[in-house]
Amino acid sequence: MSLLIRFARGAARAPVLLAVTALFIMMIMTFFDVVLRSTINTPIEAATELTRILMAIVVFSALPVVSGRAGHISVDVLDWVFSRAAARGRDVAINLLSGVLLWWPAERVTVLAERARSYGDVTEYLGIPQFYIAWFIAVLTFVTALVLVLRGLVLAFSPDLVRPADD
């Protein structure tokens, strides 16, 4: 089991590295866009479309990792109502339900990605095919759904393997 846990932790590094790289590129691009716009009145024309693409990469790369670590923002208004066992049951139900429900938007994005591919949609300035980013979003949404279902199953059957969200 420890080999599986080590594999999962190692696999979680790849999307985090991708998200960090995209965020760094977006930061550098924004800096140069502001400097060029302010000094010589020549903004980077493709900055808007690159920002959209890089923002999608940041958000959807981080989504499976945040979901796997239970790092979502939550408000613990009713936690005092639940006993420890009831809280675990609630968390199992929420993770399983969220994973199952997330499958539908992932399937819808695959339909949109294929539609963009069949129409030949490209970005305005750079001509990047739009279906690439749509497929990226779809795949990582499927991965997030799988991660949530697996997290729910692990919480149900081996809760000692899952670290609390506070860690």
N, C-alpha and C positions, 0 to 999 in steps of 0.2 A: 504494500500500500504506500510505503514511503517513496518508492520509485514513481508511482503515479502522481503523488503530490509534488515531487521535484519536477516532473515533466510539466505539470500544470503551471507551476511557478515560472519555469523557464519559458513556456509558451506565452505566458502573460507579458514577458519582456518585449516581444516583437511589436505588438500593437502600441505599447507605451513608447517604444523607441520611435516608431513611425509618427505618433502624435507629437512627441517632443520635437522631432525634426521639422514637421510641418509647421508647428507653432514658431519655431526659430526662423524658418524661411519667411513666414508671414510677418514676423516682427522686423526682420531686416528689410523686407520689401516695403512695409509701411513707413519705416524710417526714411528710406531713400525717396519714396513717393512724396512725403511731406517736405523733405529738404529740396528736392527738385521743383516741387510746386511753389515753394516759398522763395527760393533764390532766383531761379531762371524761368519761372512760370511754365514749366514743362513737366506735367505729371506723368506718371507711368500709365499709359492708356489701358493696359490689361490688368491693372491693379484690382479693379472691382471683381472681375471674373476669377482671378487667381485667389483673391481673398475668399470668395464663395467656395471654391474648390478646396482650398487649404482648411477652411473652417469645417467643412464636411469631413475631411480627413481627421482633424483633431477630435471632433465630437464622436464620430462613429468608431474611431480606433480606440478611444478611451471607454466606450460604452460597455464592451464585454468585461473589461478589467474592473471597472467601477461596480458592475453588477455582481461579478464573482466575489468581490471583497465586501459587498453590502455597503458601499460607500455613498449611496444615494442620500440626498438631503431628506430628513424625516423630522416630523414633529411628534414628540413623545407625550402627547396630551393624555392619552388613555392607558399608558403603560402601567400605571398603578393598579388598574383594574385586573390585569392579567397576572396569573401566577406564573412561575417559571415554565412549567409544562405547557400551560395555555399559550404563553408567549412563543414557545417553540412551535407549537401547532399552528399558531397564527402566521409565523414566519415561513413555515413549510407551505401553507396554503397560498400565501402571497407570492412566494417564489415560483411555485408550480403554476399558479394561475397567470402570473405575469409572463412566464416563459411560453405558455400555451397561447395566450392572447397576442404575444409579440410575433407569432408566426404569420398572422394575417397581414400586418403591414409589410413584413418582409416579402411575402408573396406579391403584394400589390406593387412594391417597388421593382420586383423582377419584371412584371408586366410593363411598367413604365420604361424600364431600361431597354427592354426588347422593342418597345414602340419607338424610342429615341434612336435605336440602332437601325430599325427598318426605315425610318424617315430620313436618316442621315444627319440628324441634328448635331451641330457643332457650336462651340462657343464663338462669341462675336469677334474678338480680336485675334485670338491665337488659333482658332479653328480646331480646338481639341474636341474629339467626339464626346458627346455628353453621356453616352451610355456607359463609358468607363466608370465615371464617378457614381452613376446610378447602380451599377452592378456592385461596386465597392460597398455602397450603403446597404444594398440588399444582403450581400454575403455577411457583413458584420452584424446586421440585424438578426440574421439566422443564427450566427454564432452566439449572440447575446441571448437569444431565446433558448438555445441549447445550454448555455452556461446557467441560466436561471433555473431551468428544469433540473439540471444536475445538482445545483446548489440546494434546491428543495429536497431532492432525494437524499443527498448526503445529510442534510439537517434532520430528515425523518429517520434515517437508519443508522447514521454514525455521527451524531452531533459533536463528538469530541474532536473530529477532524477539522471542524470549521472554527476559525477564530471569531470571537465576538466582533461586532462592527466597531466597537470602541478602540480596538487595537490599531 
